[in-house]
């Protein structure tokens, strides 16, 4: 695989590397949401949530559609949430490693 391909992968992972963006992705896993719903979920002002959504959109993680004055977002590729399962597995393995070290 080329270095360019690794760079693109890294860019996608970087786009997710913020707690609010992870929250947004998790929320969109259950279906389309308007920005106002995501704003309430994240607990930030509209401009901050919009910036997070722009990062996710540029990375190809979310897409949007406009309906009147509202913009609705959805996951472009819902399987992105499978990545969370891997992250949770790493966390569990890390916790197991800490428990083993403490038992010594």
C-alpha positions as CSV (number, residue, x, y, z in Angstrom):
1,X,0.0,0.0,0.0
2,X,1.3,3.5,-0.8
3,X,2.1,6.2,1.7
4,X,-0.6,8.3,0.2
5,X,-3.2,5.7,1.1
6,X,-1.9,5.6,4.7
7,X,-2.1,9.3,4.8
8,X,-5.8,9.3,3.7
9,X,-6.5,6.7,6.4
10,X,-4.8,8.9,9.0
11,X,-6.8,11.9,7.9
12,X,-10.1,10.0,8.5
13,X,-9.0,8.8,11.9
14,X,-7.9,12.4,12.8
15,X,-11.3,13.7,11.8
16,X,-12.9,11.4,14.4
17,X,-10.3,12.3,17.1
18,X,-12.5,14.6,19.2
19,X,-15.0,13.6,21.9
20,X,-17.8,15.7,20.4
21,X,-17.2,14.2,16.9
22,X,-17.3,10.7,18.4
23,X,-20.6,11.6,20.1
24,X,-22.0,12.9,16.8
25,X,-21.0,9.8,14.9
26,X,-22.5,7.6,17.7
27,X,-25.8,9.6,17.5
28,X,-25.9,9.4,13.7
29,X,-25.6,5.6,13.9
30,X,-29.2,5.5,14.9
31,X,-30.3,7.7,12.0
32,X,-30.4,11.1,10.5
33,X,-30.4,14.1,12.8
34,X,-30.8,17.9,12.4
35,X,-28.0,20.2,13.6
36,X,-30.3,21.4,16.4
37,X,-30.5,17.8,17.8
38,X,-26.7,17.4,17.6
39,X,-26.2,20.8,19.3
40,X,-28.3,19.7,22.3
41,X,-26.4,16.3,22.4
42,X,-23.0,17.9,22.3
43,X,-23.9,20.8,24.5
44,X,-22.0,23.4,22.4
45,X,-23.0,26.4,20.5
46,X,-24.3,26.0,16.9
47,X,-21.0,27.3,15.3
48,X,-18.9,24.8,17.2
49,X,-21.2,21.9,16.2
50,X,-21.2,23.1,12.6
51,X,-17.4,23.2,12.6
52,X,-17.3,19.6,13.9
53,X,-19.7,18.5,11.2
54,X,-17.6,20.3,8.5
55,X,-14.6,18.3,9.6
56,X,-16.6,15.1,9.5
57,X,-18.1,16.0,6.1
58,X,-14.7,16.8,4.5
59,X,-13.4,13.4,5.8
60,X,-16.3,11.7,4.1
61,X,-17.8,10.4,7.3
62,X,-21.1,12.3,7.2
63,X,-23.2,13.8,4.4
64,X,-26.0,16.3,4.6
65,X,-29.3,17.3,3.0
66,X,-31.1,20.6,3.3
67,X,-34.8,20.7,4.1
68,X,-36.1,24.2,4.3
69,X,-34.0,26.1,6.8
70,X,-32.8,22.9,8.4
71,X,-29.7,20.8,7.6
72,X,-29.9,17.1,8.4
73,X,-26.9,14.9,8.7
74,X,-26.4,11.1,8.4
75,X,-23.5,8.8,8.3
76,X,-22.2,8.3,4.7
77,X,-20.9,4.9,5.5
78,X,-22.6,3.5,8.7
79,X,-19.9,0.8,9.1
80,X,-17.6,3.5,10.5
81,X,-19.2,2.7,13.9
82,X,-17.6,-0.8,13.8
83,X,-14.3,1.1,14.5
84,X,-15.7,1.8,18.0
85,X,-15.9,-1.9,18.8
86,X,-12.1,-2.1,18.1
87,X,-11.4,0.9,20.3
88,X,-13.4,-0.7,23.1
89,X,-11.5,-4.0,22.7
90,X,-8.2,-2.0,23.0
91,X,-9.5,-0.3,26.2
92,X,-10.5,-3.7,27.7
93,X,-7.1,-5.2,26.8
94,X,-5.4,-2.2,28.3
95,X,-7.5,-2.5,31.5
96,X,-6.6,-6.2,31.7
97,X,-2.9,-5.3,31.3
98,X,-3.1,-2.8,34.2
99,X,-5.0,-5.3,36.4
100,X,-2.3,-7.9,35.7
101,X,0.5,-5.4,36.5
102,X,-1.1,-4.4,39.7
103,X,-1.5,-8.1,40.8
104,X,2.3,-8.6,40.5
